[in-house]
Amino acid sequence: HLERIAAVARASGARLVLAPMAAAWPADDEAMAAAIAANEGPMSHFWGATRPAVRGLEANNAALAEVARETAAAYCPAALSFPRTGTYFRDLCHLTEEGMEALATALAECIAGGR
């Protein structure tokens, strides 16, 4: 589907920006690791266990990067470099307000910079 989205963007003169999804695993602090572990059971119906979920995100992110290369779309991996702590993440994959602000800033810079 991404290739089709890229084609539609190209045909309309729009610029496509792709951004991978970050995960807070492996956590950079014990509190985040504990929060992820505590939510693993309740979230299993969405994601399954943490490690396989992260592998799925990594595969998705690799596909995004490949499509960006193949279609000359901008690729903004800023969130992948966020510290995997409670400052940026509420849980395995949801950002805090500070994390969302950092992501919005990074995406805006990526869009403005033409990357």
C-alpha positions in Angstrom: 0.0 0.0 0.0 2.9 2.4 0.7 4.0 2.2 -2.9 0.6 3.2 -4.0 0.4 6.1 -1.6 3.8 7.2 -2.8 2.5 7.1 -6.4 -0.6 9.1 -5.6 1.6 11.7 -3.8 4.0 11.9 -6.7 1.2 12.3 -9.2 -0.4 15.1 -7.2 2.9 16.9 -6.6 2.8 16.2 -2.9 5.8 15.2 -0.9 5.6 12.0 1.1 7.2 11.8 4.5 7.6 8.4 6.2 8.4 8.1 9.8 9.1 4.8 11.6 7.4 3.8 14.8 9.6 3.8 17.9 9.3 1.4 20.8 10.6 1.8 24.3 12.2 -1.6 24.3 14.7 -2.5 25.4 14.0 0.2 28.0 16.7 2.5 29.1 15.6 2.6 32.7 14.1 0.2 35.2 10.9 2.1 35.6 10.1 1.9 31.9 11.0 -1.8 31.8 8.6 -2.4 34.8 5.8 -0.4 33.1 6.2 -2.5 29.9 6.2 -5.7 31.8 3.2 -4.7 33.8 1.2 -4.0 30.6 2.3 -7.0 28.7 -0.6 -9.2 29.8 -3.4 -6.6 29.3 -1.9 -5.6 25.9 -1.3 -9.1 24.7 -4.6 -9.2 22.8 -3.3 -6.2 20.7 0.4 -6.9 20.4 1.2 -10.3 21.9 4.4 -10.5 23.9 6.8 -7.6 24.0 9.7 -9.1 22.1 7.7 -10.4 19.1 5.8 -7.1 19.0 9.0 -5.2 18.8 10.2 -7.5 16.1 7.0 -6.7 14.2 7.7 -3.0 14.6 11.2 -3.4 13.4 10.0 -5.3 10.3 7.4 -2.5 9.6 10.1 0.1 10.0 12.4 -1.7 7.6 9.7 -1.8 5.0 9.1 2.0 5.5 12.8 2.7 5.0 12.8 0.5 1.9 9.8 2.3 0.4 11.3 5.6 1.2 14.5 4.7 -0.7 12.6 3.2 -3.6 10.2 6.1 -4.0 12.5 9.0 -3.0 10.1 9.8 -0.1 11.5 11.7 2.8 12.4 9.4 5.7 12.4 10.8 9.2 13.6 8.3 11.8 13.9 10.8 14.7 11.8 8.9 17.1 14.1 5.9 16.9 16.7 7.9 18.7 14.5 9.0 21.6 15.7 7.8 25.0 13.5 4.7 25.9 12.4 6.2 29.2 9.3 7.5 30.8 10.2 11.0 29.7 9.3 10.1 26.1 7.2 6.9 26.4 4.1 6.0 28.5 4.5 2.4 27.6 5.9 0.2 24.9 4.8 2.4 22.0 2.8 5.4 23.1 4.5 8.7 23.5 4.1 11.1 26.5 3.3 14.7 25.9 7.0 15.5 25.8 7.6 12.6 23.4 4.8 13.9 21.1 6.3 17.4 21.2 9.7 16.0 20.3 8.3 14.0 17.5 6.3 16.9 16.1 9.4 19.1 16.2 11.5 16.4 14.5 8.9 15.8 11.8 8.5 19.6 11.2 12.3 19.9 10.8 12.3 16.9 8.4 9.6 18.4 6.3 11.1 21.9 6.3 14.5 20.6 5.6 13.5 18.6 2.6 15.0 15.3 3.9 
